[in-house]
């Protein structure tokens, strides 16, 4: 054996040691690498590429290099009511990723009010994925430079992963006989909803009230009159949907609570309420978007697994879990499976039919816009 051949065998043994992670590389080993003109940073990739090209396919080689380690961690930031679904969905994805990629994935979870979560991500919460209550919140993260424009086209169904509608939740037995939107203006009917200036859920409620008129043949002037009358029957304006529920249930105020249909279903499953509610036949589609936070996944090098998780949320397996906790699925196959679980809606519209979130925010919720005018007329 020549001296050069001996050196090559020594180097081969060192590389095997590096990849086996069984013991640290010694100072003597480091010196040997340097003596041959090779450093750690250049040597290891060269060896990996040579070995992969001989033993595995190009696709497998790319997969191995992209993984980089035996474990990857990502962070999901979402709004509170989705927690029950994600607790079931995440283990399924983790098992699928391990089965297909041979890699362990840890998904850290953060839940809270959608607006609060949005501010936290903008302020530095290192989310890889955001699944928020409304597109306006995701847009704010985009405007902060963390998500690239066009994120809506990066996932199926324009990145809308769940649907819900606004329901009228009444006292048990519905003593005030509230059956439709028009009943909310009756004298003596106290309506509980949060403040749409501070609550994403309350924005959906407001748009549902507005659409009850303009999407049912009425004019904007009629809609303004109707919504003004409803808010005359609103005794308090809690800051968010959770406080609204507390006002209705814990404090016993109000005759009807404007609430997400999925919230009511989940609360009943958990034994928190004895639901009595109606779903008006003219209603707004409450669309929950999901997006990869581009700046963070590129920093963390987690784009592959983050995008795979987002894609998995649209699968039949994940959509069934959303449906179990009260969300209306966006997957057509699952929609057929659970169609008898949800009341049918005769006229369902979305935010795009009202001009989109930018238009809606300026028209209704900015300082001095329609909601402020309604409130100033109440005083």
VOGU-3710 file (C-alpha; in Angstrom, 3 decimals, decimal comma):
1> xxxxxxxxxx> 0,000/0,000/0,000  1,404/3,388/-0,960  1,609/6,299/1,445  -1,091/8,165/-0,569  -3,466/5,201/-0,419  -2,941/4,977/3,342  -3,787/8,650/3,733  -6,992/8,208/1,686  -8,094/5,354/3,910  -7,414/7,459/6,988
11> xxxxxxxxxx> -9,527/10,301/5,570  -12,352/7,912/4,673  -12,398/6,657/8,257  -12,545/10,214/9,595  -15,549/11,061/7,424  -17,367/7,962/8,569  -16,669/9,031/12,143  -18,081/12,505/11,464  -21,327/11,138/10,049  -21,756/8,430/12,668
21> xxxxxxxxxx> -21,855/11,026/15,528  -20,455/8,341/17,821  -17,509/10,335/19,181  -15,992/13,783/18,824  -13,319/14,541/16,264  -9,935/14,844/17,935  -7,322/17,542/17,502  -5,126/14,974/15,777  -7,927/14,256/13,309  -8,369/17,967/12,594
31> xxxxxxxxxx> -4,677/18,289/11,930  -4,765/15,371/9,517  -7,550/16,995/7,522  -5,661/20,265/7,385  -2,522/18,451/6,321  -4,321/17,077/3,283  -5,534/20,552/2,337  -9,158/20,038/3,356  -11,346/21,856/5,898  -14,574/20,658/7,573
41> xxxxxxxxxx> -16,716/23,097/5,634  -15,608/21,953/2,208  -14,760/18,346/2,907  -18,044/17,068/4,276  -20,294/18,247/1,406  -17,850/16,884/-1,163  -17,902/13,487/0,519  -21,679/13,498/0,872  -22,163/14,368/-2,759  -19,766/11,658/-3,921
51> xxxxxxxxxx> -21,377/8,992/-1,763  -24,962/9,980/-2,670  -24,222/10,013/-6,356  -23,065/6,414/-6,104  -25,703/4,947/-3,811  -28,981/6,907/-3,974  -31,108/8,683/-6,555  -30,871/12,393/-7,314  -34,243/12,979/-5,619  -33,158/11,119/-2,485
61> xxxxxxxxxx> -29,872/13,018/-2,447  -31,717/16,360/-2,532  -34,020/15,180/0,240  -31,109/14,094/2,458  -29,232/17,358/2,041  -32,369/19,468/2,631  -33,120/17,694/5,889  -29,689/18,263/7,316  -30,466/16,652/10,686  -32,536/13,986/12,355
71> xxxxxxxxxx> -34,984/16,554/13,785  -36,582/19,763/12,545  -38,663/22,220/14,563  -41,303/24,628/13,294  -43,746/26,990/15,021  -47,452/27,273/14,238  -49,208/30,454/15,378  -53,001/30,329/15,284  -56,135/31,668/16,956  -57,537/30,068/20,070
81> xxxxxxxxxx> -60,481/28,053/18,794  -58,370/26,056/16,309  -56,390/24,383/19,087  -58,782/21,438/19,413  -58,329/20,609/15,731  -54,555/21,060/15,578  -54,061/18,836/18,617  -55,394/16,007/16,440  -53,904/17,082/13,111  -50,305/17,636/14,203
91> xxxxxxxxxx> -49,615/14,044/15,363  -50,925/12,750/12,030  -48,585/15,015/10,078  -45,620/14,183/12,328  -46,171/10,470/11,716  -46,573/11,011/7,974  -43,363/13,078/7,722  -41,414/10,488/9,701  -42,770/7,687/7,537  -42,005/9,436/4,248
101> xxxxxxxxxx> -38,859/11,414/5,083  -37,353/9,492/7,973  -37,107/12,703/9,969  -38,618/13,741/13,295  -40,530/17,022/13,216  -41,511/19,007/16,294  -44,322/21,529/15,832  -44,456/24,183/18,509  -47,891/25,761/18,924  -49,062/29,217/19,991
111> xxxxxxxxxx> -52,753/30,117/20,381  -54,544/33,337/21,253  -56,734/36,068/19,837  -56,078/36,497/16,120  -55,269/40,194/16,441  -52,925/39,596/19,375  -51,185/36,767/17,525  -50,754/38,983/14,493  -49,070/41,697/16,546  -46,856/39,112/18,247
121> xxxxxxxxxx> -45,579/37,763/14,916  -44,906/41,276/13,625  -43,105/42,081/16,870  -40,848/39,043/16,633  -42,679/35,811/17,479  -40,789/33,412/15,187  -43,735/31,782/13,418  -43,040/29,494/10,495  -46,769/29,170/9,746  -49,694/31,461/10,614
131> xxxxxxxxxx> -53,319/30,291/10,569  -55,374/33,302/11,623  -59,045/34,216/11,886  -59,202/36,535/8,897  -57,201/37,467/5,843  -56,801/41,028/7,088  -54,516/39,792/9,883  -52,384/37,804/7,448  -52,219/40,884/5,220  -50,788/42,887/8,124
141> xxxxxxxxxx> -47,964/40,361/8,451  -47,404/40,622/4,705  -47,275/44,429/4,956  -44,673/44,069/7,713  -42,441/42,329/5,171  -42,575/38,834/6,682  -44,811/37,179/4,064  -44,333/37,634/0,338  -47,221/39,117/-1,681  -49,245/36,466/-3,486
151> xxxxxxxxxx> -49,305/34,064/-0,534  -52,974/33,390/-1,256  -51,966/31,430/-4,364  -49,335/29,331/-2,604  -51,806/26,789/-1,158  -55,032/25,167/-2,392  -58,390/26,977/-2,190  -56,707/30,414/-2,215  -55,095/29,402/1,097  -58,470/29,277/2,896
161> xxxxxxxxxx> -58,260/26,193/5,108  -61,561/26,400/7,066  -65,041/27,852/6,722  -67,614/28,858/9,292  -70,665/31,139/9,459  -72,238/33,486/11,985  -74,845/31,892/14,249  -77,367/33,492/16,590  -76,880/31,839/19,957  -79,849/32,319/22,285
171> xxxxxxxxxx> -80,784/31,488/25,826  -81,872/27,881/26,233  -85,280/27,382/24,665  -84,981/30,697/22,782  -87,433/32,624/25,003  -87,267/35,761/22,807  -88,108/33,676/19,695  -85,103/34,891/17,721  -85,073/33,186/14,338  -83,428/35,564/11,895
181> xxxxxxxxxx> -81,457/38,764/11,421  -84,575/40,912/11,520  -85,312/39,808/15,095  -82,163/41,546/16,344  -83,797/44,979/16,004  -86,874/44,146/18,118  -87,390/46,290/21,210  -86,142/44,592/24,349  -83,776/42,192/22,545  -80,241/42,611/23,895
191> xxxxxxxxxx> -77,537/41,617/21,409  -74,021/40,671/22,524  -71,115/41,154/20,123  -67,563/42,377/20,512  -66,158/45,647/19,235  -65,234/45,347/15,534  -62,540/47,965/16,042  -60,619/45,539/18,275  -61,986/42,070/17,439  -61,600/40,046/14,259
201> xxxxxxxxxx> -64,617/37,932/15,152  -66,695/41,072/15,625  -65,726/42,227/12,122  -67,259/39,046/10,757  -70,384/39,741/12,836  -70,627/43,282/11,491  -70,203/42,135/7,883  -72,856/39,460/8,416  -75,292/42,125/9,638  -74,467/44,374/6,710
211> xxxxxxxxxx> -74,731/41,534/4,201  -78,076/40,433/5,643  -79,454/43,493/3,845  -77,233/44,187/0,822  -76,956/40,494/-0,115  -80,706/40,046/0,167  -81,839/42,759/-2,228  -81,463/45,797/0,021  -79,531/49,028/-0,511  -76,541/50,308/1,419
221> xxxxxxxxxx> -78,734/53,002/2,955  -81,074/50,281/4,232  -78,098/48,300/5,514  -76,798/51,335/7,413  -80,213/51,871/8,991  -80,533/48,194/9,945  -77,053/47,857/11,468  -77,559/51,103/13,380  -80,763/49,693/14,888  -79,001/46,462/15,868
231> xxxxxxxxxx> -76,231/48,337/17,670  -78,831/50,291/19,609  -79,662/46,896/21,131  -76,015/46,174/22,020  -75,559/47,062/25,714  -71,757/46,560/25,892  -68,891/46,148/23,443  -66,306/43,683/24,804  -62,850/43,892/23,240  -62,840/40,374/21,784
241> xxxxxxxxxx> -64,951/37,287/21,120  -63,793/35,542/24,294  -64,977/38,436/26,460  -68,277/38,445/24,555  -68,839/34,814/25,471  -68,034/35,593/29,099  -70,525/38,465/29,104  -73,233/36,185/27,710  -72,541/33,032/29,737  -70,718/33,996/32,902
251> xxxxxxxxxx> -72,371/37,375/33,493  -75,743/36,360/32,086  -76,154/39,490/29,978  -78,016/39,606/26,677  -80,631/37,561/24,876  -78,573/36,601/21,837  -74,846/36,218/21,201  -73,425/36,626/17,700  -70,911/33,811/17,512  -68,990/31,566/15,132
261> xxxxxxxxxx> -70,948/28,404/14,420  -67,819/26,336/15,130  -67,374/28,024/18,525  -70,869/26,942/19,550  -70,371/23,368/18,357  -67,005/23,021/20,117  -68,286/24,546/23,374  -71,171/22,072/23,376  -68,771/19,154/22,798  -66,722/20,288/25,767
271> xxxxxxxxxx> -69,808/20,534/27,957  -69,465/24,279/28,431  -72,880/25,190/27,029  -76,272/23,770/26,289  -76,587/25,274/22,832  -79,706/26,847/21,462  -78,918/28,601/18,212  -80,056/29,341/14,680  -78,015/29,835/11,519  -79,557/32,550/9,285
281> xxxxxxxxxx> -80,003/31,526/5,674  -78,276/34,644/4,352  -74,783/34,436/5,789  -71,127/35,265/5,328  -68,462/32,642/4,778  -65,972/33,063/7,625  -62,788/32,067/5,836  -59,685/31,114/7,838  -56,441/31,494/5,845  -53,092/29,792/6,361
291> xxxxxxxxxx> -49,698/31,009/5,179  -46,010/30,239/5,424  -44,043/33,121/6,972  -41,428/33,437/4,232  -38,836/35,489/6,085  -38,836/33,118/9,046  -38,785/29,807/7,164  -35,903/31,018/5,055  -34,051/32,068/8,204  -34,829/28,752/9,929
301> xxxxxxxxxx> -34,341/26,680/6,747  -37,708/25,069/7,357  -39,528/25,904/4,134  -39,853/22,311/2,929  -41,507/20,953/6,066  -43,567/24,131/6,614  -45,007/24,026/3,111  -45,686/20,305/3,490  -47,611/20,938/6,716  -49,714/23,648/5,048
311> xxxxxxxxxx> -50,476/21,280/2,176  -51,446/18,549/4,646  -54,071/20,834/6,210  -56,108/20,529/2,994  -55,996/16,721/2,986  -59,031/14,617/3,822  -57,404/13,488/7,075  -56,889/17,038/8,363  -60,191/18,373/7,051  -62,079/15,640/8,909
321> xxxxxxxxxx> -60,471/16,817/12,127  -61,505/20,415/11,455  -65,059/19,225/10,793  -65,162/17,251/14,048  -64,689/20,444/16,063  -67,247/22,468/14,143  -65,501/23,969/11,124  -67,064/23,574/7,707  -64,473/21,764/5,571  -63,033/23,144/2,342
331> xxxxxxxxxx> -62,165/19,692/0,994  -65,028/18,680/-1,326  -64,874/14,976/-0,433  -65,102/15,722/3,297  -67,844/18,286/2,670  -69,971/15,500/1,214  -69,192/13,227/4,153  -70,399/15,773/6,749  -73,076/17,619/4,776  -75,838/16,555/7,177
341> xxxxxxxxxx> -73,930/17,939/10,176  -74,305/21,580/9,164  -77,451/23,581/8,291  -77,611/24,517/4,626  -77,156/28,185/3,696  -79,308/29,538/0,875  -77,229/32,691/0,225  -73,574/32,473/1,211  -71,252/35,339/0,303  -67,626/36,163/1,101
351> xxxxxxxxxx> -65,438/39,194/1,738  -64,440/39,410/-1,920  -68,057/40,129/-2,823  -67,898/43,083/-0,416  -64,749/44,465/-2,030  -61,999/42,564/-0,193  -60,328/43,271/3,147  -58,538/46,482/2,168  -61,778/48,056/0,986  -63,738/46,689/3,947
361> xxxxxxxxxx> -61,258/48,024/6,497  -61,300/51,530/5,024  -65,054/51,608/4,516  -66,192/50,184/7,849  -63,529/50,009/10,532  -60,914/52,748/10,188  -61,208/55,828/12,370  -64,117/57,933/11,151  -65,527/55,136/8,952  -69,044/53,665/9,062
371> xxxxxxxxx> -68,770/51,891/12,409  -67,501/55,031/14,147  -70,359/56,999/12,626  -72,850/54,433/13,911  -71,340/54,638/17,373  -71,241/58,434/17,445  -74,934/58,456/16,540  -75,639/56,239/19,548  -74,293/58,781/22,018
//
